[in-house]
Amino acid sequence: MLFVIGLVKKPGFFPYPQGGQCNLAQALAFVRGVDETPDARYVKVLRQDPRGKIIAGVFKIGLDRRADAY
């Protein structure tokens, strides 16, 4: 499962894509993009690895609404 929270349009749990890889653009597609709030700066994505461990990633959202990992 993939869990996306933050200033996004539809936060929640989503099925992890087949093949075991998901990039930030795909995660943002699940949540229908970032919220229109002008102060949106970050998005946090949580996922569970095959052993059940939770892995978190925090990504900076650029002013032009393209996501850049840091």
C-alpha positions as CSV (number, residue, x, y, z in Angstrom):
1,M,0.0,0.0,0.0
2,L,1.0,3.6,-0.6
3,F,-0.1,6.4,1.8
4,V,0.1,10.0,0.7
5,I,-0.7,12.9,3.1
6,G,-0.2,16.6,3.1
7,L,-1.6,19.5,1.0
8,V,-2.9,17.2,-1.7
9,K,-6.4,17.0,-3.2
10,K,-7.2,13.4,-2.1
11,P,-4.9,12.1,0.6
12,G,-5.2,8.4,1.5
13,F,-4.1,4.8,0.9
14,F,-3.6,3.5,-2.6
15,P,-2.5,0.2,-4.0
16,Y,1.2,0.1,-4.8
17,P,1.8,-0.2,-8.5
18,Q,2.8,-3.6,-9.9
19,G,6.5,-4.0,-10.4
20,G,7.4,-2.5,-7.1
21,Q,8.3,1.0,-8.2
22,C,6.4,4.3,-7.9
23,N,7.8,7.8,-8.6
24,L,6.6,11.0,-7.1
25,A,4.6,12.0,-10.2
26,Q,2.7,8.7,-10.0
27,A,2.0,9.2,-6.3
28,L,0.7,12.8,-7.0
29,A,-1.5,11.3,-9.8
30,F,-3.1,9.0,-7.2
31,V,-4.0,12.0,-5.0
32,R,-5.1,14.1,-8.0
33,G,-2.3,16.6,-7.5
34,V,-1.4,19.2,-4.9
35,D,-3.9,21.4,-3.2
36,E,-4.4,24.8,-4.7
37,T,-3.3,26.4,-1.4
38,P,-0.6,28.9,-2.4
39,D,1.7,27.8,0.5
40,A,2.0,24.1,-0.5
41,R,5.7,23.4,-0.2
42,Y,6.0,19.7,0.6
43,V,4.3,16.3,0.2
44,K,5.0,13.3,2.3
45,V,4.6,9.8,0.9
46,L,4.6,6.7,3.1
47,R,4.9,3.1,1.8
48,Q,5.2,-0.3,3.2
49,D,8.1,-2.5,2.0
50,P,7.6,-6.3,1.4
51,R,8.7,-7.0,5.0
52,G,6.1,-4.6,6.4
53,K,8.5,-1.7,7.3
54,I,7.1,1.8,6.7
55,I,9.3,3.9,4.5
56,A,8.7,7.7,4.4
57,G,9.7,10.2,1.7
58,V,9.3,14.0,2.0
59,F,9.5,15.9,-1.3
60,K,9.7,19.6,-1.9
61,I,7.1,21.0,-4.3
62,G,8.6,23.8,-6.6
63,L,6.9,27.1,-7.3
64,D,6.1,25.9,-10.8
65,R,4.2,22.9,-9.3
66,R,6.8,20.4,-10.5
67,A,8.0,18.1,-7.7
68,D,11.7,17.9,-6.9
69,A,13.1,15.4,-4.4
70,Y,15.6,16.5,-1.9
